[in-house]
Amino acid sequence: MNQILREGSNLRGMAPRYGIDPKGTNKLAINKSVKMFASIILIFGIAMISMGVYGKITEKPKQIDQQLELRETKQGSKVTLKITSGKPVRLVSYKWNEGESTAIQGNNKLNIEQIITIPQGNNILKITVTDYYGNERDYQKQYIKKSNDSQNPEIMIIQDETDKRKIKITVKDDTQLTYMTYEWDKYREISTNGSSTQNLEIISRGKQEKIVFEKGKKEHTFSLDIPAGNNILAIEAVDGEENVETLKKAIKGLLVPEVELSTKNGILNIKATDEIGVSKVEVNVDGAISNTGDTPLNLKEVNTSIEVGKTKHKITVTVINMQGQQKVKEIETGA
């Protein structure tokens, strides 16, 4: 009996393999189990989160910007890209062949324009446009350029030193000029803001004149009379590689009076008009001079008559406006 009790006592002193140990002898085993279970849950949670993030990153946009459009135009050694859309464009990037890419941020713009210089040789222009929804559109086009000339011609306009009623124009190119055009357009001012031509409205277009240059010509200078009133001079110069330079300049021509002369029954009829105002009218009949006096008339229209007789006369009429500009007209009368 005592032996049995002792053995029982020994049994009570041993940690049970399963169940709860009232003496706390299996705490280590429990802690290990808890830690292992927690680790499994943590790993599973991270995996689930990672799958969710990956899913969001790789999720393809559900919409496509149907209004996005890319147009390219080549002029000489340059390509102009025009990207338009109904929604802001995110990004535009381009490169030649497999070269370095150039990025253009959309900055919430609906229209993006970029001028790109074409390198010499046979090249592929590769363009990628990222639309509002994140879709990428790829475009590419081949360009062949035989010459390394990529510079536009130069155009310079200065006042003629010898005559205020004229301007001097110089066009030049580093290789060869092909031709140039120019025209005088009439304008009216529509705003006081903006640059010299942004605040102007063309009201009538003049005749376009063209000058074709001989082969090898690199520079050309000539003078032009400035038409009276408000003008825009539009000049375009083209070189041998079809590089184009355009210049528009607002130029106010000095206004000169208009004079009409007629004779009837020995009477000379004079009609003088000027937008600013006629200041003085002077008549010279065979060297005998008469005028309207030193006090400015300041009239936009003057009609006057002088008796000169029916014999032969050489008459010169000079009309001066309020700016000091004058118009001279001659007439012969009699038999």
Sequence and secondary structure as in RCSB ss.txt:
>XXXX:A:sequence
MNQILREGSNLRGMAPRYGIDPKGTNKLAINKSVKMFASIILIFGIAMISMGVYGKITEKPKQIDQQLELRETKQ
GSKVTLKITSGKPVRLVSYKWNEGESTAIQGNNKLNIEQIITIPQGNNILKITVTDYYGNERDYQKQYIKKSNDS
QNPEIMIIQDETDKRKIKITVKDDTQLTYMTYEWDKYREISTNGSSTQNLEIISRGKQEKIVFEKGKKEHTFSLD
IPAGNNILAIEAVDGEENVETLKKAIKGLLVPEVELSTKNGILNIKATDEIGVSKVEVNVDGAISNTGDTPLNLK
EVNTSIEVGKTKHKITVTVINMQGQQKVKEIETGA
>XXXX:A:secstr
 HHHHHHHHHHHHS  SSS  TT TTHHHHHHHHHHHHHHHHHHHHHHHHHHHHHHHH   S   TT EEEEEEE
TTEEEEEEE SS   EEEEEETTS  EEEE TT SEEEEEEE  SEEEEEEEEEE TTS EEEEEEEEEE S   
   EEEEEE SS TTEEEEEEE SS EEEEEEEEEEEEE  SSSSTTTTEEEEE    EEEE  TT  EEEEEEE
  SEEEEEEEEEEETT  EEEEEEEEEE    EEEEEEETTEEEEEEEEEEEEEEEEEEETTEEEES SS   EE
EEEEEEE  SS EEEEEEEEETTS EEEEEEEE  
